[in-house]
Amino acid sequence: MNLAVRDTALRELMDDPDCDPVMLAETLRRFDLVNRAIGGWGRVWRRGIRPRLLRLGRPARVLDVGSGGGDVLARLAAWAERDGLDVQWLGIDPDPRALEVARQRGSARVSFAATDAAGLRASGERFDLVLSNHVLHHLSEAELAGFAADTRALATGTVLHADIERGALAYALYGIGITALERGTFLRTDGLRSIRRSYRADELAAALGAPWRVASPAPFRLLAVADGDG
């Protein structure tokens, strides 16, 4: 196995429309534990999202594109409520299987819809902040360019896209650490495939181009940031 280059030929099991629905649902539910452990969202909230929302000085709208099982959005919403911020949160995903799980995490401030960034852009929607988690490595070169443009068009403020950073240590540690959670899920196979498909910081910066900035907010994590043009 060669981690020096992205393996874009790999396909994750959960992306198969005919995959086991029970295993898929359990995978989406357990992503909450995985993202809590390695997602780095606490730091992104403290240093990136919360300060931006505070500066608005008014109620905000935040969009999560490709929200999957909804765990990241629900956690951000809980932190916002704890910190006294007035925010409406929308998660979008075109996969009805993911939405079924995500809507179990819905609330008065957190909702989910079956659409994608291009669809929302066409409808004229705008948000103060747009984010995603673990979406970029799924996309082809053309899809990445379209996704980057669509999400910037949807944001009047900032766009934040978080993903995994490919590397041998990340691959080895994930393979060991996921053992306790993997039973009855796609977490091992898909997690390791995700790492092999993912970017390194310089690769992602080159793929996105200006005005995107790519940083590493936590070990084995990448964060691509740009100002919106909505």
Backbone as CSV, one residue per row, in Angstrom:
resi,resn,N_x,N_y,N_z,CA_x,CA_y,CA_z,C_x,C_y,C_z
1,MET,0.844,-1.198,0.000,0.000,0.000,0.000,0.878,1.246,0.000
2,ASN,0.540,2.207,-0.836,1.331,3.419,-0.983,0.517,4.622,-0.533
3,LEU,0.920,5.220,0.595,0.229,6.408,1.092,0.874,7.700,0.598
4,ALA,1.860,7.574,-0.274,2.513,8.769,-0.809,1.599,9.535,-1.760
5,VAL,0.633,8.835,-2.346,-0.309,9.479,-3.264,-1.731,9.093,-2.882
6,ARG,-2.692,9.907,-3.250,-4.101,9.615,-2.997,-4.548,8.420,-3.834
7,ASP,-5.342,7.565,-3.224,-5.919,6.435,-3.960,-7.372,6.776,-4.285
8,THR,-7.566,7.471,-5.377,-8.900,7.953,-5.727,-9.781,6.878,-6.345
9,ALA,-9.223,5.698,-6.589,-10.031,4.608,-7.146,-10.837,3.887,-6.075
10,LEU,-10.460,4.066,-4.819,-11.172,3.401,-3.732,-12.572,3.975,-3.567
11,ARG,-13.518,3.106,-3.242,-14.882,3.543,-2.961,-15.270,3.053,-1.574
12,GLU,-15.863,3.922,-0.785,-16.273,3.533,0.559,-17.547,2.702,0.496
13,LEU,-17.638,1.715,1.375,-18.778,0.802,1.370,-20.092,1.534,1.587
14,MET,-20.086,2.549,2.435,-21.333,3.241,2.749,-21.830,4.106,1.594
15,ASP,-20.994,4.326,0.596,-21.431,5.075,-0.583,-22.206,4.209,-1.570
16,ASP,-22.217,2.909,-1.328,-22.960,1.986,-2.185,-24.446,2.060,-1.826
17,PRO,-25.314,2.424,-2.758,-26.748,2.510,-2.432,-27.356,1.182,-2.006
18,ASP,-26.675,0.082,-2.301,-27.178,-1.238,-1.929,-26.482,-1.817,-0.698
19,CYS,-25.730,-1.001,0.031,-25.045,-1.515,1.217,-26.060,-1.868,2.302
20,ASP,-25.627,-2.668,3.268,-26.498,-3.119,4.349,-27.050,-1.917,5.117
21,PRO,-28.378,-1.716,5.138,-28.934,-0.519,5.767,-28.754,-0.484,7.277
22,VAL,-28.746,-1.643,7.917,-28.559,-1.687,9.373,-27.130,-1.281,9.730
23,MET,-26.166,-1.823,8.986,-24.774,-1.454,9.229,-24.526,0.016,8.911
24,LEU,-25.158,0.516,7.873,-25.004,1.928,7.525,-25.521,2.820,8.639
25,ALA,-26.723,2.535,9.129,-27.303,3.358,10.190,-26.426,3.336,11.436
26,GLU,-25.901,2.163,11.779,-25.047,2.070,12.962,-23.724,2.794,12.743
27,THR,-23.206,2.739,11.528,-21.993,3.492,11.204,-22.225,4.983,11.401
28,LEU,-23.331,5.491,10.890,-23.642,6.914,11.013,-23.816,7.320,12.469
29,ARG,-24.434,6.461,13.265,-24.615,6.779,14.688,-23.270,6.820,15.414
30,ARG,-22.406,5.878,15.110,-21.127,5.806,15.826,-20.114,6.831,15.333
31,PHE,-20.391,7.473,14.215,-19.539,8.582,13.803,-19.466,9.641,14.895
32,ASP,-20.502,9.755,15.696,-20.491,10.718,16.794,-19.288,10.472,17.699
33,LEU,-19.060,9.217,18.070,-17.931,8.879,18.935,-16.601,9.103,18.224
34,VAL,-16.544,8.736,16.954,-15.308,8.922,16.189,-14.977,10.405,16.055
35,ASN,-15.967,11.207,15.692,-15.724,12.636,15.507,-15.392,13.340,16.816
36,ARG,-15.979,12.885,17.915,-15.618,13.449,19.215,-14.156,13.165,19.543
37,ALA,-13.705,11.960,19.190,-12.347,11.551,19.542,-11.286,12.201,18.663
38,ILE,-11.548,12.307,17.365,-10.478,12.723,16.453,-10.860,13.872,15.527
39,GLY,-12.083,14.388,15.640,-12.541,15.385,14.683,-11.946,16.766,14.849
40,GLY,-11.473,17.101,16.054,-10.896,18.421,16.277,-11.890,19.559,16.267
41,TRP,-13.191,19.256,16.375,-14.191,20.314,16.261,-14.243,21.235,17.472
42,GLY,-13.792,20.762,18.631,-13.748,21.646,19.794,-12.847,22.838,19.550
43,ARG,-11.690,22.584,18.988,-10.753,23.666,18.685,-11.290,24.549,17.562
44,VAL,-11.886,23.946,16.554,-12.460,24.741,15.466,-13.569,25.642,15.994
45,TRP,-14.376,25.124,16.924,-15.434,25.940,17.531,-14.831,27.119,18.286
46,ARG,-13.862,26.859,19.132,-13.299,27.915,19.978,-12.554,28.967,19.172
47,ARG,-11.812,28.528,18.164,-10.929,29.455,17.452,-11.507,29.974,16.142
48,GLY,-12.446,29.230,15.574,-12.941,29.609,14.260,-14.395,30.000,14.199
49,ILE,-15.262,29.150,14.717,-16.695,29.384,14.541,-17.245,30.356,15.580
50,ARG,-17.008,30.088,16.848,-17.577,30.928,17.909,-17.181,32.400,17.764
51,PRO,-15.904,32.735,17.551,-15.560,34.154,17.395,-16.287,34.822,16.229
52,ARG,-16.471,34.108,15.150,-17.161,34.688,13.996,-18.632,34.947,14.306
53,LEU,-19.264,34.018,15.003,-20.668,34.211,15.356,-20.833,35.341,16.363
54,LEU,-19.911,35.456,17.298,-19.981,36.545,18.275,-19.858,37.905,17.598
55,ARG,-18.995,38.000,16.598,-18.794,39.280,15.913,-20.030,39.737,15.154
56,LEU,-20.884,38.813,14.784,-22.093,39.197,14.056,-22.988,40.090,14.894
57,GLY,-23.109,39.771,16.173,-23.956,40.557,17.064,-25.435,40.450,16.754
58,ARG,-25.845,39.359,16.132,-27.248,39.146,15.775,-27.478,37.650,15.587
59,PRO,-28.740,37.211,15.462,-28.993,35.792,15.177,-28.311,35.365,13.878
60,ALA,-27.828,34.136,13.864,-27.052,33.647,12.725,-27.688,32.404,12.122
61,ARG,-27.323,32.147,10.868,-27.698,30.907,10.188,-26.422,30.196,9.762
62,VAL,-26.335,28.902,10.084,-25.155,28.106,9.743,-25.601,26.878,8.964
63,LEU,-24.857,26.555,7.917,-25.164,25.423,7.049,-24.054,24.385,7.122
64,ASP,-24.444,23.117,7.299,-23.521,21.979,7.226,-23.851,21.206,5.954
65,VAL,-22.909,21.170,5.016,-23.128,20.536,3.716,-22.598,19.101,3.750
66,GLY,-23.464,18.151,3.402,-23.084,16.749,3.515,-23.052,16.330,4.966
67,SER,-24.137,16.615,5.676,-24.164,16.498,7.142,-24.213,15.071,7.655
68,GLY,-24.409,14.085,6.784,-24.365,12.692,7.216,-25.354,12.401,8.325
69,GLY,-24.851,11.795,9.412,-25.710,11.465,10.541,-26.038,12.622,11.448
70,GLY,-25.517,13.814,11.165,-25.906,15.015,11.898,-25.212,15.243,13.216
71,ASP,-24.227,14.420,13.561,-23.624,14.546,14.892,-22.803,15.816,15.058
72,VAL,-22.057,16.220,14.032,-21.247,17.430,14.147,-22.142,18.650,14.312
73,LEU,-23.179,18.743,13.512,-24.082,19.888,13.595,-24.767,19.946,14.955
74,ALA,-25.234,18.814,15.455,-25.903,18.786,16.756,-24.951,19.209,17.868
75,ARG,-23.691,18.801,17.786,-22.729,19.179,18.820,-22.422,20.672,18.763
76,LEU,-22.240,21.212,17.563,-22.013,22.651,17.434,-23.197,23.441,17.975
77,ALA,-24.406,22.967,17.696,-25.600,23.646,18.194,-25.648,23.634,19.714
78,ALA,-25.249,22.529,20.321,-25.226,22.447,21.785,-24.211,23.421,22.368
79,TRP,-23.047,23.537,21.735,-22.049,24.491,22.216,-22.547,25.923,22.062
80,ALA,-23.223,26.215,20.966,-23.753,27.563,20.762,-24.781,27.912,21.831
81,GLU,-25.654,26.976,22.134,-26.665,27.219,23.169,-26.004,27.423,24.523
82,ARG,-25.010,26.608,24.822,-24.262,26.758,26.075,-23.628,28.139,26.186
83,ASP,-23.142,28.663,25.056,-22.452,29.948,25.048,-23.384,31.128,24.803
84,GLY,-24.686,30.874,24.784,-25.661,31.948,24.667,-25.785,32.552,23.287
85,LEU,-25.455,31.795,22.253,-25.534,32.301,20.882,-26.839,31.877,20.227
86,ASP,-27.440,32.795,19.508,-28.713,32.554,18.826,-28.414,32.132,17.388
87,VAL,-28.519,30.835,17.123,-28.143,30.298,15.815,-29.183,29.287,15.350
88,GLN,-29.534,29.371,14.076,-30.321,28.330,13.428,-29.376,27.499,12.565
89,TRP,-29.465,26.192,12.709,-28.540,25.269,12.063,-29.286,24.407,11.054
90,LEU,-28.753,24.331,9.845,-29.341,23.482,8.808,-28.286,22.521,8.287
91,GLY,-28.607,21.234,8.308,-27.757,20.224,7.696,-28.408,19.705,6.431
92,ILE,-27.634,19.580,5.362,-28.192,19.070,4.108,-27.399,17.856,3.641
93,ASP,-28.119,16.903,3.075,-27.505,15.694,2.536,-28.475,15.108,1.520
94,PRO,-28.002,14.728,0.350,-28.914,14.161,-0.645,-29.295,12.713,-0.373
95,ASP,-28.647,12.071,0.606,-28.879,10.652,0.880,-29.984,10.486,1.920
96,PRO,-31.137,9.941,1.545,-32.235,9.794,2.510,-31.894,8.871,3.669
97,ARG,-30.962,7.956,3.459,-30.559,7.055,4.540,-29.841,7.829,5.642
98,ALA,-29.008,8.773,5.264,-28.332,9.609,6.250,-29.319,10.528,6.949
99,LEU,-30.251,11.076,6.200,-31.231,11.988,6.792,-32.090,11.299,7.838
100,GLU,-32.393,10.038,7.626,-33.202,9.306,8.600,-32.507,9.259,9.957
101,VAL,-31.195,9.077,9.947,-30.427,9.078,11.192,-30.281,10.498,11.724
102,ALA,-29.955,11.444,10.854,-29.712,12.819,11.281,-30.933,13.445,11.938
103,ARG,-32.102,13.176,11.407,-33.306,13.819,11.940,-33.627,13.381,13.360
104,GLN,-33.040,12.293,13.810,-33.178,11.904,15.207,-32.429,12.866,16.124
105,ARG,-31.535,13.665,15.552,-30.770,14.656,16.313,-31.319,16.065,16.115
106,GLY,-32.435,16.192,15.433,-33.023,17.497,15.183,-33.613,18.114,16.439
107,SER,-33.839,19.418,16.382,-34.419,20.161,17.506,-35.049,21.431,16.956
108,ALA,-35.473,22.304,17.847,-36.070,23.567,17.408,-35.072,24.415,16.625
109,ARG,-33.793,24.242,16.903,-32.762,25.045,16.237,-31.967,24.268,15.193
110,VAL,-32.148,22.958,15.147,-31.374,22.106,14.242,-32.319,21.356,13.321
111,SER,-32.180,21.567,12.016,-33.035,20.881,11.048,-32.176,20.302,9.930
112,PHE,-32.766,19.374,9.184,-32.053,18.683,8.112,-32.937,18.621,6.874
113,ALA,-32.305,18.714,5.708,-33.052,18.719,4.454,-32.339,17.892,3.398
114,ALA,-33.133,17.339,2.484,-32.610,16.500,1.404,-32.290,17.367,0.191
115,THR,-31.073,17.884,0.154,-30.619,18.681,-0.986,-29.099,18.737,-0.957
116,ASP,-28.514,19.508,-1.865,-27.066,19.681,-1.873,-26.729,21.156,-2.041
117,ALA,-25.437,21.473,-2.048,-25.018,22.870,-2.111,-25.469,23.540,-3.398
118,ALA,-25.390,22.825,-4.511,-25.805,23.412,-5.784,-27.289,23.745,-5.779
119,GLY,-28.091,22.863,-5.191,-29.528,23.108,-5.117,-29.865,24.319,-4.276
120,LEU,-29.205,24.453,-3.125,-29.457,25.619,-2.271,-28.981,26.901,-2.938
121,ARG,-27.850,26.824,-3.616,-27.348,28.011,-4.316,-28.341,28.464,-5.375
122,ALA,-28.888,27.525,-6.117,-29.850,27.864,-7.166,-31.116,28.490,-6.606
123,SER,-31.460,28.119,-5.373,-32.676,28.660,-4.756,-32.456,30.018,-4.106
124,GLY,-31.201,30.499,-4.116,-30.914,31.827,-3.590,-30.671,31.889,-2.100
125,GLU,-30.465,30.750,-1.454,-30.226,30.733,-0.011,-28.861,31.338,0.320
126,ARG,-28.768,31.945,1.530,-27.503,32.475,2.021,-27.392,32.190,3.515
127,PHE,-26.142,31.980,3.968,-25.879,31.646,5.360,-24.686,32.451,5.859
128,ASP,-24.671,32.697,7.161,-23.556,33.448,7.736,-22.274,32.633,7.738
129,LEU,-22.412,31.324,7.878,-21.250,30.445,7.893,-21.640,29.121,7.263
130,VAL,-20.742,28.570,6.455,-20.972,27.280,5.795,-19.811,26.359,6.155
131,LEU,-20.127,25.113,6.474,-19.084,24.168,6.857,-19.376,22.785,6.290
132,SER,-18.369,21.931,6.339,-18.553,20.514,6.024,-17.531,19.702,6.793
133,ASN,-17.801,18.419,6.919,-16.893,17.496,7.598,-16.766,16.222,6.767
134,HIS,-15.533,15.889,6.396,-15.247,14.637,5.677,-15.983,14.524,4.344
135,VAL,-16.108,15.636,3.648,-16.729,15.620,2.320,-15.680,15.683,1.215
136,LEU,-14.663,16.498,1.388,-13.752,16.816,0.291,-13.100,15.585,-0.321
137,HIS,-12.712,14.620,0.497,-11.982,13.466,-0.052,-12.868,12.552,-0.894
138,HIS,-14.184,12.728,-0.803,-15.104,11.935,-1.623,-15.181,12.452,-3.063
139,LEU,-14.740,13.679,-3.314,-15.049,14.367,-4.561,-13.963,14.192,-5.615
140,SER,-14.397,14.156,-6.875,-13.452,14.200,-7.986,-12.917,15.624,-8.126
141,GLU,-11.934,15.804,-8.983,-11.360,17.134,-9.187,-12.425,18.133,-9.632
142,ALA,-13.268,17.733,-10.578,-14.324,18.630,-11.060,-15.365,18.881,-9.979
143,GLU,-15.714,17.839,-9.239,-16.694,17.994,-8.160,-16.162,18.899,-7.059
144,LEU,-14.872,18.798,-6.758,-14.274,19.651,-5.731,-14.367,21.117,-6.125
145,ALA,-14.067,21.419,-7.374,-14.147,22.805,-7.841,-15.570,23.334,-7.737
146,GLY,-16.548,22.526,-8.133,-17.936,22.949,-8.042,-18.397,23.115,-6.614
147,PHE,-17.993,22.188,-5.749,-18.364,22.247,-4.336,-17.781,23.493,-3.677
148,ALA,-16.517,23.783,-3.966,-15.883,24.972,-3.400,-16.598,26.241,-3.852
149,ALA,-16.945,26.316,-5.121,-17.638,27.499,-5.638,-19.039,27.626,-5.061
150,ASP,-19.762,26.519,-4.995,-21.129,26.556,-4.468,-21.148,26.968,-3.004
151,THR,-20.249,26.413,-2.206,-20.272,26.733,-0.777,-19.840,28.171,-0.522
152,ARG,-18.925,28.694,-1.302,-18.575,30.113,-1.155,-19.746,31.000,-1.547
153,ALA,-20.469,30.614,-2.583,-21.623,31.409,-3.010,-22.731,31.410,-1.965
154,LEU,-22.806,30.360,-1.166,-23.840,30.256,-0.136,-23.510,31.044,1.121
155,ALA,-22.266,31.468,1.280,-21.820,32.094,2.522,-21.646,33.599,2.373
156,THR,-22.247,34.336,3.296,-21.972,35.765,3.383,-20.787,36.030,4.302
157,GLY,-20.412,35.017,5.074,-19.277,35.126,5.980,-18.156,34.184,5.582
158,THR,-17.964,33.146,6.387,-16.820,32.253,6.219,-17.261,30.853,5.818
159,VAL,-16.395,30.160,5.076,-16.595,28.752,4.730,-15.465,27.944,5.364
160,LEU,-15.832,26.845,6.038,-14.865,25.977,6.709,-15.114,24.532,6.287
161,HIS,-14.148,23.907,5.641,-14.281,22.501,5.260,-13.215,21.680,5.985
162,ALA,-13.652,20.767,6.850,-12.736,19.929,7.624,-12.631,18.546,6.993
163,ASP,-11.428,17.987,7.041,-11.240,16.635,6.508,-10.030,15.990,7.167
164,ILE,-9.809,14.734,6.808,-8.687,13.958,7.308,-7.428,14.343,6.530
165,GLU,-6.268,14.222,7.186,-5.002,14.367,6.466,-4.371,12.991,6.304
166,ARG,-4.065,12.644,5.079,-3.492,11.334,4.780,-2.088,11.196,5.358
167,GLY,-1.795,10.023,5.907,-0.458,9.758,6.414,-0.370,8.371,7.014
168,ALA,0.840,7.834,7.073,1.036,6.478,7.576,0.683,6.362,9.048
169,LEU,1.026,7.373,9.852,0.718,7.307,11.280,-0.784,7.377,11.512
170,ALA,-1.462,8.252,10.794,-2.925,8.326,10.913,-3.556,6.984,10.556
171,TYR,-3.066,6.371,9.513,-3.599,5.077,9.065,-3.386,4.008,10.129
172,ALA,-2.187,3.947,10.680,-1.878,2.925,11.682,-2.676,3.137,12.964
173,LEU,-2.729,4.365,13.446,-3.434,4.635,14.700,-4.937,4.421,14.564
174,TYR,-5.492,4.810,13.431,-6.925,4.578,13.237,-7.216,3.084,13.213
175,GLY,-6.387,2.325,12.535,-6.598,0.884,12.457,-6.612,0.221,13.815
176,ILE,-5.802,0.739,14.735,-5.782,0.210,16.100,-6.955,0.761,16.909
177,GLY,-7.150,2.070,16.847,-8.124,2.722,17.713,-9.571,2.403,17.414
178,ILE,-9.873,2.033,16.175,-11.274,1.815,15.808,-11.769,0.437,16.218
179,THR,-10.893,-0.411,16.699,-11.258,-1.798,16.992,-12.464,-1.902,17.919
180,ALA,-12.515,-1.078,18.946,-13.593,-1.175,19.933,-14.948,-0.766,19.375
181,LEU,-14.963,-0.015,18.277,-16.224,0.515,17.739,-16.664,-0.142,16.441
182,GLU,-15.825,-0.955,15.836,-16.065,-1.358,14.450,-17.148,-2.410,14.264
183,ARG,-17.451,-3.197,15.266,-18.364,-4.325,15.073,-19.737,-3.854,14.588
184,GLY,-20.221,-4.498,13.538,-21.534,-4.175,13.002,-21.601,-2.882,12.230
185,THR,-20.434,-2.358,11.822,-20.384,-1.091,11.090,-19.398,-1.195,9.927
186,PHE,-19.327,-0.107,9.161,-18.326,0.032,8.107,-17.133,0.871,8.573
187,LEU,-17.033,1.129,9.870,-16.065,2.103,10.361,-14.619,1.743,10.028
188,ARG,-14.240,0.474,10.146,-12.850,0.126,9.866,-12.545,0.270,8.373
189,THR,-13.281,-0.428,7.558,-12.989,-0.414,6.118,-13.091,0.990,5.545
190,ASP,-14.184,1.677,5.842,-14.383,2.996,5.243,-13.439,4.040,5.822
191,GLY,-13.135,3.933,7.116,-12.201,4.881,7.707,-10.819,4.774,7.089
192,LEU,-10.343,3.553,6.917,-9.028,3.359,6.310,-9.029,3.768,4.837
193,ARG,-10.114,3.486,4.146,-10.209,3.935,2.752,-10.261,5.461,2.670
194,SER,-10.945,6.076,3.620,-11.009,7.539,3.638,-9.623,8.145,3.772
195,ILE,-8.819,7.583,4.656,-7.462,8.096,4.833,-6.677,7.962,3.534
196,ARG,-6.814,6.836,2.867,-6.082,6.623,1.611,-6.559,7.562,0.500
197,ARG,-7.810,7.988,0.548,-8.347,8.917,-0.452,-8.047,10.373,-0.110
198,SER,-7.677,10.644,1.124,-7.589,12.019,1.602,-6.341,12.746,1.107
199,TYR,-6.343,14.050,1.332,-5.261,14.926,0.895,-4.219,15.107,1.990
200,ARG,-3.061,15.579,1.586,-2.133,16.245,2.480,-2.338,17.748,2.311
201,ALA,-1.811,18.516,3.252,-2.122,19.948,3.268,-1.739,20.641,1.966
202,ASP,-0.543,20.361,1.461,-0.111,21.032,0.236,-0.944,20.608,-0.965
203,GLU,-1.369,19.342,-0.976,-2.198,18.847,-2.072,-3.563,19.529,-2.079
204,LEU,-4.154,19.660,-0.891,-5.477,20.282,-0.824,-5.399,21.759,-1.181
205,ALA,-4.359,22.438,-0.707,-4.190,23.850,-1.054,-4.057,24.026,-2.562
206,ALA,-3.313,23.138,-3.202,-3.142,23.222,-4.653,-4.432,22.890,-5.383
207,ALA,-5.173,21.908,-4.876,-6.417,21.508,-5.534,-7.479,22.592,-5.447
208,LEU,-7.540,23.284,-4.319,-8.553,24.327,-4.141,-8.125,25.651,-4.761
209,GLY,-6.855,25.993,-4.637,-6.371,27.259,-5.173,-6.840,28.452,-4.358
210,ALA,-6.506,29.656,-4.832,-6.931,30.879,-4.154,-8.450,31.017,-4.276
211,PRO,-9.107,31.575,-3.248,-8.572,32.211,-2.041,-8.517,31.289,-0.828
212,TRP,-8.535,29.980,-1.053,-8.587,29.036,0.065,-7.255,28.978,0.804
213,ARG,-7.367,28.844,2.136,-6.210,28.660,3.008,-6.388,27.321,3.722
214,VAL,-5.344,26.538,3.801,-5.422,25.208,4.406,-4.494,25.143,5.609
215,ALA,-5.047,24.728,6.751,-4.286,24.600,7.991,-4.576,23.246,8.619
216,SER,-3.822,22.930,9.670,-4.037,21.691,10.418,-4.411,22.056,11.851
217,PRO,-5.713,22.059,12.185,-6.143,22.490,13.518,-5.928,21.452,14.601
218,ALA,-5.662,20.205,14.222,-5.475,19.106,15.160,-4.695,18.017,14.435
219,PRO,-4.086,17.077,15.175,-3.339,16.015,14.505,-4.187,15.260,13.485
220,PHE,-3.616,15.053,12.320,-4.241,14.281,11.241,-5.505,14.945,10.693
221,ARG,-5.621,16.255,10.871,-6.808,16.972,10.413,-6.400,18.132,9.517
222,LEU,-7.254,18.436,8.538,-7.082,19.600,7.684,-8.320,20.475,7.770
223,LEU,-8.110,21.780,7.648,-9.218,22.726,7.618,-8.970,23.715,6.493
224,ALA,-9.853,23.703,5.497,-9.784,24.643,4.380,-10.746,25.790,4.659
225,VAL,-10.245,27.014,4.586,-11.019,28.195,4.970,-10.987,29.220,3.843
226,ALA,-12.138,29.838,3.593,-12.214,30.937,2.624,-13.354,31.855,3.016
227,ASP,-13.264,33.096,2.586,-14.382,34.015,2.752,-15.455,33.678,1.732
228,GLY,-16.699,33.804,2.143,-17.794,33.603,1.211,-17.911,34.761,0.241
229,ASP,-18.590,34.516,-0.866,-18.847,35.604,-1.808,-20.338,35.719,-2.099
230,GLY,-21.155,35.228,-1.173,-22.603,35.282,-1.327,-23.166,36.645,-0.988
